[in-house]
Amino acid sequence: MKLTTTREDFLAPLQSVIGVVERRQTMPVLANVLLAARDGRLHITGTDLEVELVAASTVTVQQPGDITVPGRKLLDIFRSLPEKTTVTLSTEGERVSVRAGRSRFNRASFRGRFSESCQASRQRGAQTGIDCRPGV
């Protein structure tokens, strides 16, 4: 996945969903947000398995894809950037890279483990409300 946007266009939807994302969870993946980029749109999803919030923004998508990243850390990164900064977010294997000007941030993702958590929940008959497609 690779996309380019402004700080404000990313920060607004992230702030909209972050309220449901807790720092400390019994399932670590619940501290993450799902970023889904395709067709010129970025959808950000946060859940606590009871409530799911989704917000979207228009971005430039160079390579579509889905990934989960720590929500609060991502919020802290985007808040620390100067206003009207152009930001490039890309995935490199299991890592997410955020680049803005001379700043570079790298975070781990839960791509593989996220799918495993979803599949385990489905086997127990749970309705998670999380997009559990393979590769997400």
MDAnalysis code that builds the backbone (N, CA, C; Angstrom):
import MDAnalysis as mda
import numpy as np

u = mda.Universe.empty(408, n_residues=136, atom_resindex=np.repeat(np.arange(136), 3), trajectory=True)
u.add_TopologyAttr("name", ["N", "CA", "C"] * 136)
u.add_TopologyAttr("resid", np.arange(1, 137))
u.add_TopologyAttr("resname", ["MET", "LYS", "LEU", "THR", "THR", "THR", "ARG", "GLU", "ASP", "PHE", "LEU", "ALA", "PRO", "LEU", "GLN", "SER", "VAL", "ILE", "GLY", "VAL", "VAL", "GLU", "ARG", "ARG", "GLN", "THR", "MET", "PRO", "VAL", "LEU", "ALA", "ASN", "VAL", "LEU", "LEU", "ALA", "ALA", "ARG", "ASP", "GLY", "ARG", "LEU", "HIS", "ILE", "THR", "GLY", "THR", "ASP", "LEU", "GLU", "VAL", "GLU", "LEU", "VAL", "ALA", "ALA", "SER", "THR", "VAL", "THR", "VAL", "GLN", "GLN", "PRO", "GLY", "ASP", "ILE", "THR", "VAL", "PRO", "GLY", "ARG", "LYS", "LEU", "LEU", "ASP", "ILE", "PHE", "ARG", "SER", "LEU", "PRO", "GLU", "LYS", "THR", "THR", "VAL", "THR", "LEU", "SER", "THR", "GLU", "GLY", "GLU", "ARG", "VAL", "SER", "VAL", "ARG", "ALA", "GLY", "ARG", "SER", "ARG", "PHE", "ASN", "ARG", "ALA", "SER", "PHE", "ARG", "GLY", "ARG", "PHE", "SER", "GLU", "SER", "CYS", "GLN", "ALA", "SER", "ARG", "GLN", "ARG", "GLY", "ALA", "GLN", "THR", "GLY", "ILE", "ASP", "CYS", "ARG", "PRO", "GLY", "VAL"])
u.atoms.positions = np.array([
    [0.841, -1.169, 0.000],
    [0.000, 0.000, 0.000],
    [0.892, 1.239, 0.000],
    [0.507, 2.218, -0.766],
    [1.216, 3.487, -0.768],
    [0.229, 4.582, -1.108],
    [0.241, 5.645, -0.294],
    [-0.660, 6.766, -0.532],
    [0.004, 8.071, -0.135],
    [-0.503, 9.157, -0.718],
    [-0.024, 10.500, -0.404],
    [-1.231, 11.368, -0.078],
    [-1.093, 12.167, 0.965],
    [-2.178, 13.044, 1.397],
    [-1.586, 14.187, 2.215],
    [-2.426, 15.076, 2.683],
    [-1.966, 16.127, 3.588],
    [-2.205, 15.682, 5.024],
    [-1.508, 16.303, 5.927],
    [-1.662, 15.995, 7.349],
    [-3.122, 16.117, 7.762],
    [-3.786, 17.192, 7.350],
    [-5.163, 17.460, 7.760],
    [-6.144, 16.427, 7.195],
    [-5.917, 16.017, 5.943],
    [-6.815, 15.037, 5.315],
    [-6.698, 13.660, 5.942],
    [-5.584, 13.359, 6.574],
    [-5.417, 12.085, 7.273],
    [-5.862, 12.212, 8.725],
    [-5.528, 13.341, 9.338],
    [-5.785, 13.529, 10.763],
    [-7.281, 13.590, 11.088],
    [-8.089, 14.219, 10.237],
    [-9.523, 14.362, 10.514],
    [-10.229, 13.009, 10.662],
    [-10.103, 12.079, 9.706],
    [-10.773, 10.790, 9.906],
    [-10.158, 9.965, 11.034],
    [-8.857, 10.088, 11.232],
    [-8.213, 9.357, 12.322],
    [-8.762, 9.820, 13.670],
    [-8.918, 11.112, 13.853],
    [-9.468, 11.639, 15.097],
    [-10.924, 11.219, 15.287],
    [-11.634, 11.002, 14.185],
    [-13.034, 10.592, 14.273],
    [-13.194, 9.178, 14.830],
    [-12.247, 8.293, 14.545],
    [-12.382, 6.891, 14.977],
    [-11.564, 6.551, 16.217],
    [-10.644, 7.398, 16.604],
    [-9.703, 7.043, 17.667],
    [-10.380, 6.895, 19.028],
    [-11.547, 7.475, 19.201],
    [-12.245, 7.384, 20.480],
    [-12.607, 5.967, 20.882],
    [-12.798, 5.095, 19.920],
    [-13.168, 3.714, 20.220],
    [-11.925, 2.828, 20.411],
    [-10.761, 3.327, 20.052],
    [-9.519, 2.559, 20.137],
    [-8.854, 2.832, 21.484],
    [-8.642, 1.774, 22.246],
    [-8.000, 1.904, 23.551],
    [-6.517, 1.569, 23.457],
    [-5.728, 2.169, 24.327],
    [-4.295, 1.879, 24.340],
    [-4.018, 0.469, 24.837],
    [-4.734, 0.058, 25.851],
    [-4.488, -1.258, 26.449],
    [-5.724, -2.116, 26.256],
    [-5.536, -3.211, 25.561],
    [-6.627, -4.130, 25.248],
    [-6.231, -5.541, 25.646],
    [-7.220, -6.393, 25.830],
    [-6.925, -7.801, 26.061],
    [-6.440, -8.447, 24.768],
    [-6.905, -7.917, 23.629],
    [-6.418, -8.347, 22.314],
    [-5.631, -7.180, 21.729],
    [-4.312, -7.298, 21.591],
    [-3.500, -6.175, 21.121],
    [-3.958, -5.569, 19.799],
    [-4.565, -6.348, 18.909],
    [-4.991, -5.822, 17.615],
    [-6.079, -4.754, 17.784],
    [-6.798, -4.758, 18.904],
    [-7.843, -3.760, 19.119],
    [-7.284, -2.375, 19.425],
    [-5.995, -2.284, 19.688],
    [-5.354, -0.984, 19.852],
    [-4.960, -0.405, 18.494],
    [-5.250, -1.149, 17.418],
    [-4.895, -0.734, 16.062],
    [-6.093, -0.172, 15.328],
    [-5.790, 0.553, 14.252],
    [-6.808, 0.979, 13.298],
    [-6.500, 0.303, 11.968],
    [-7.551, 0.019, 11.224],
    [-7.404, -0.570, 9.904],
    [-7.384, 0.549, 8.876],
    [-6.333, 0.603, 8.070],
    [-6.215, 1.567, 6.977],
    [-6.458, 0.819, 5.681],
    [-7.468, 1.227, 4.928],
    [-7.790, 0.594, 3.648],
    [-7.773, 1.672, 2.576],
    [-6.824, 1.570, 1.638],
    [-6.665, 2.576, 0.582],
    [-6.954, 1.953, -0.775],
    [-7.921, 2.562, -1.492],
    [-8.228, 2.136, -2.865],
    [-9.146, 3.160, -3.500],
    [-9.076, 3.232, -4.815],
    [-9.946, 4.118, -5.602],
    [-9.923, 5.567, -5.125],
    [-8.750, 6.065, -4.741],
    [-8.624, 7.457, -4.337],
    [-9.217, 7.782, -2.979],
    [-9.539, 6.757, -2.179],
    [-10.121, 6.951, -0.855],
    [-9.334, 6.175, 0.184],
    [-9.248, 6.736, 1.371],
    [-8.666, 6.062, 2.523],
    [-9.776, 5.884, 3.544],
    [-10.026, 4.636, 3.933],
    [-11.007, 4.331, 4.978],
    [-10.234, 3.914, 6.215],
    [-10.535, 4.560, 7.339],
    [-9.897, 4.245, 8.614],
    [-10.966, 3.653, 9.524],
    [-10.702, 2.454, 10.053],
    [-11.665, 1.753, 10.893],
    [-11.052, 1.472, 12.252],
    [-11.817, 1.762, 13.295],
    [-11.426, 1.434, 14.659],
    [-12.572, 0.705, 15.326],
    [-12.264, -0.252, 16.194],
    [-13.310, -1.020, 16.865],
    [-12.863, -1.454, 18.246],
    [-13.853, -1.683, 19.120],
    [-13.597, -2.337, 20.400],
    [-14.412, -3.624, 20.493],
    [-14.877, -4.127, 19.359],
    [-15.708, -5.308, 19.170],
    [-17.172, -5.082, 19.559],
    [-17.483, -3.974, 20.191],
    [-18.874, -3.608, 20.437],
    [-19.292, -2.491, 19.504],
    [-18.401, -1.538, 19.308],
    [-18.650, -0.382, 18.453],
    [-17.568, -0.332, 17.393],
    [-17.968, -0.080, 16.159],
    [-17.025, 0.081, 15.060],
    [-17.264, 1.448, 14.425],
    [-16.203, 2.221, 14.286],
    [-16.285, 3.526, 13.641],
    [-15.438, 3.507, 12.375],
    [-15.989, 4.050, 11.295],
    [-15.286, 4.127, 10.019],
    [-15.371, 5.565, 9.529],
    [-14.247, 6.116, 9.113],
    [-14.198, 7.454, 8.526],
    [-13.358, 7.378, 7.261],
    [-13.643, 8.268, 6.319],
    [-12.948, 8.220, 5.027],
    [-12.438, 9.597, 4.649],
    [-11.453, 9.581, 3.755],
    [-10.862, 10.813, 3.244],
    [-10.388, 10.570, 1.822],
    [-10.326, 11.635, 1.040],
    [-9.793, 11.541, -0.317],
    [-8.276, 11.664, -0.256],
    [-7.589, 10.709, -0.886],
    [-6.126, 10.680, -0.919],
    [-5.676, 10.291, -2.318],
    [-4.385, 10.408, -2.577],
    [-3.803, 9.910, -3.819],
    [-3.237, 8.526, -3.532],
    [-3.831, 7.503, -4.131],
    [-3.410, 6.124, -3.891],
    [-2.509, 5.675, -5.036],
    [-1.233, 5.440, -4.731],
    [-0.305, 4.909, -5.726],
    [-0.382, 3.390, -5.795],
    [-0.623, 2.750, -4.650],
    [-0.739, 1.301, -4.585],
    [-1.807, 0.968, -3.548],
    [-2.929, 0.355, -3.959],
    [-3.992, 0.044, -3.010],
    [-3.567, -1.046, -2.028],
    [-4.234, -1.089, -0.889],
    [-3.950, -2.123, 0.094],
    [-4.610, -1.844, 1.418],
    [-4.469, -2.784, 2.344],
    [-5.013, -2.704, 3.695],
    [-3.916, -3.059, 4.687],
    [-3.931, -2.402, 5.840],
    [-2.954, -2.698, 6.882],
    [-3.514, -2.192, 8.211],
    [-3.107, -2.796, 9.306],
    [-3.475, -2.270, 10.618],
    [-2.226, -1.718, 11.286],
    [-2.405, -0.607, 11.988],
    [-1.286, 0.043, 12.679],
    [-1.762, 0.542, 14.045],
    [-0.851, 0.697, 14.998],
    [-1.238, 1.216, 16.310],
    [-1.888, 2.600, 16.182],
    [-3.151, 2.693, 16.587],
    [-3.935, 3.909, 16.394],
    [-3.425, 5.128, 17.129],
    [-3.159, 4.987, 18.414],
    [-2.719, 6.143, 19.214],
    [-1.339, 6.633, 18.777],
    [-0.452, 5.705, 18.453],
    [0.889, 6.103, 17.983],
    [0.779, 6.865, 16.669],
    [-0.080, 6.374, 15.760],
    [-0.274, 7.055, 14.487],
    [-0.847, 8.447, 14.707],
    [-1.784, 8.575, 15.621],
    [-2.354, 9.886, 15.949],
    [-1.275, 10.823, 16.485],
    [-0.430, 10.332, 17.375],
    [0.660, 11.157, 17.921],
    [1.610, 11.619, 16.822],
    [1.916, 10.729, 15.875],
    [2.806, 11.081, 14.762],
    [2.190, 12.208, 13.938],
    [0.935, 12.049, 13.543],
    [0.304, 13.060, 12.688],
    [0.084, 14.374, 13.417],
    [-0.185, 14.334, 14.706],
    [-0.326, 15.582, 15.472],
    [0.998, 16.332, 15.571],
    [2.107, 15.600, 15.575],
    [3.419, 16.234, 15.720],
    [3.905, 16.907, 14.433],
    [3.286, 16.585, 13.299],
    [3.724, 17.158, 12.021],
    [3.224, 18.593, 11.862],
    [3.980, 19.423, 11.148],
    [3.527, 20.797, 10.894],
    [2.262, 20.802, 10.024],
    [1.444, 21.829, 10.173],
    [0.215, 21.955, 9.385],
    [0.515, 22.019, 7.897],
    [-0.415, 21.494, 7.099],
    [-0.360, 21.500, 5.640],
    [0.838, 20.749, 5.062],
    [1.371, 19.803, 5.835],
    [2.483, 18.981, 5.370],
    [1.962, 17.867, 4.465],
    [2.673, 17.598, 3.377],
    [2.347, 16.459, 2.521],
    [2.981, 15.212, 3.123],
    [2.165, 14.175, 3.267],
    [2.588, 12.950, 3.940],
    [2.463, 11.769, 2.982],
    [3.480, 10.914, 2.979],
    [3.433, 9.661, 2.218],
    [3.446, 8.511, 3.206],
    [2.454, 7.643, 3.100],
    [2.358, 6.472, 3.945],
    [2.506, 5.248, 3.053],
    [3.425, 4.351, 3.401],
    [3.650, 3.166, 2.583],
    [3.936, 1.963, 3.470],
    [3.695, 0.783, 2.914],
    [3.992, -0.442, 3.640],
    [5.201, -1.106, 3.003],
    [6.016, -1.688, 3.851],
    [7.197, -2.424, 3.426],
    [7.210, -3.712, 4.232],
    [6.614, -4.761, 3.677],
    [6.484, -6.013, 4.410],
    [5.518, -5.837, 5.564],
    [5.987, -6.087, 6.771],
    [5.150, -5.961, 7.968],
    [5.328, -4.608, 8.659],
    [5.922, -3.639, 7.973],
    [6.163, -2.323, 8.563],
    [5.453, -1.241, 7.774],
    [5.065, -0.210, 8.468],
    [4.427, 0.949, 7.855],
    [5.379, 2.122, 8.010],
    [5.585, 2.842, 6.929],
    [6.489, 3.986, 6.932],
    [5.684, 5.247, 6.663],
    [5.885, 6.272, 7.499],
    [5.258, 7.578, 7.318],
    [6.380, 8.570, 7.046],
    [6.290, 9.272, 5.903],
    [7.316, 10.256, 5.533],
    [6.654, 11.606, 5.298],
    [7.234, 12.613, 5.907],
    [6.731, 13.983, 5.747],
    [7.926, 14.921, 5.832],
    [8.269, 15.539, 4.717],
    [9.451, 16.399, 4.697],
    [10.679, 15.584, 5.053],
    [11.424, 16.048, 6.067],
    [12.611, 15.315, 6.502],
    [12.298, 14.292, 7.592],
    [11.055, 14.239, 8.044],
    [10.664, 13.300, 9.101],
    [10.332, 11.941, 8.515],
    [10.743, 10.888, 9.242],
    [10.430, 9.514, 8.851],
    [10.082, 8.723, 10.116],
    [8.970, 8.016, 10.042],
    [8.516, 7.196, 11.162],
    [8.236, 5.799, 10.634],
    [8.648, 4.780, 11.369],
    [8.383, 3.390, 11.003],
    [7.677, 2.708, 12.167],
    [6.596, 2.001, 11.859],
    [5.812, 1.306, 12.872],
    [5.566, -0.121, 12.410],
    [5.461, -1.033, 13.358],
    [5.107, -2.419, 13.049],
    [3.610, -2.501, 12.797],
    [3.213, -3.505, 12.022],
    [1.790, -3.706, 11.747],
    [1.367, -5.086, 12.221],
    [0.076, -5.357, 12.118],
    [-0.473, -6.638, 12.526],
    [-1.099, -7.371, 11.348],
    [-0.555, -7.208, 10.160],
    [-1.208, -7.776, 8.974],
    [-1.509, -9.264, 9.147],
    [-0.532, -10.088, 9.386],
    [-0.759, -11.524, 9.509],
    [-1.536, -11.898, 10.752],
    [-1.151, -11.350, 11.885],
    [-1.807, -11.702, 13.137],
    [-3.235, -11.201, 13.195],
    [-3.541, -10.106, 12.494],
    [-4.901, -9.577, 12.454],
    [-5.831, -10.593, 11.825],
    [-5.423, -11.176, 10.705],
    [-6.234, -12.184, 10.021],
    [-6.398, -13.420, 10.892],
    [-5.346, -13.816, 11.603],
    [-5.435, -14.977, 12.471],
    [-6.431, -14.740, 13.598],
    [-6.449, -13.527, 14.177],
    [-7.398, -13.190, 15.236],
    [-8.819, -13.252, 14.712],
    [-9.030, -12.739, 13.503],
    [-10.358, -12.765, 12.896],
    [-10.816, -14.197, 12.673],
    [-9.940, -15.027, 12.130],
    [-10.324, -16.407, 11.841],
    [-10.617, -17.178, 13.119],
    [-9.858, -16.929, 14.166],
    [-10.118, -17.593, 15.446],
    [-11.469, -17.151, 16.002],
    [-11.810, -15.877, 15.856],
    [-13.104, -15.376, 16.319],
    [-14.236, -16.009, 15.529],
    [-14.062, -16.148, 14.225],
    [-15.093, -16.774, 13.393],
    [-15.313, -18.229, 13.785],
    [-14.239, -18.941, 14.105],
    [-14.362, -20.347, 14.484],
    [-15.149, -20.495, 15.776],
    [-15.057, -19.501, 16.665],
    [-15.827, -19.512, 17.907],
    [-17.246, -19.026, 17.672],
    [-17.563, -18.586, 16.441],
    [-18.903, -18.111, 16.127],
    [-19.122, -16.652, 16.476],
    [-18.056, -15.910, 16.735],
    [-18.183, -14.499, 17.113],
    [-18.445, -13.634, 15.887],
    [-19.239, -12.610, 16.062],
    [-19.471, -11.603, 15.029],
    [-18.656, -10.383, 15.423],
    [-17.504, -10.174, 14.784],
    [-16.586, -9.121, 15.216],
    [-16.876, -7.770, 14.615],
    [-17.444, -7.712, 13.415],
    [-17.626, -6.430, 12.752],
    [-16.337, -5.931, 12.118],
    [-15.280, -6.737, 12.173],
    [-13.997, -6.366, 11.588],
    [-13.894, -7.027, 10.229],
    [-13.291, -6.348, 9.276],
    [-13.089, -6.901, 7.941],
    [-12.043, -8.001, 8.051],
    [-12.458, -9.239, 7.898],
    [-11.580, -10.385, 8.085],
    [-11.176, -11.035, 6.776],
    [-11.152, -10.275, 5.692],
    [-10.734, -10.844, 4.420],
    [-9.288, -11.295, 4.496],
    [-8.921, -12.362, 3.783],
    [-7.531, -12.814, 3.777],
    [-6.603, -11.694, 3.294],
    [-5.469, -11.571, 3.948],
    [-4.488, -10.565, 3.560],
    [-4.697, -9.218, 4.202],
    [-5.768, -9.081, 5.000],
    [-6.031, -7.797, 5.657],
    [-5.305, -7.780, 6.964],
])
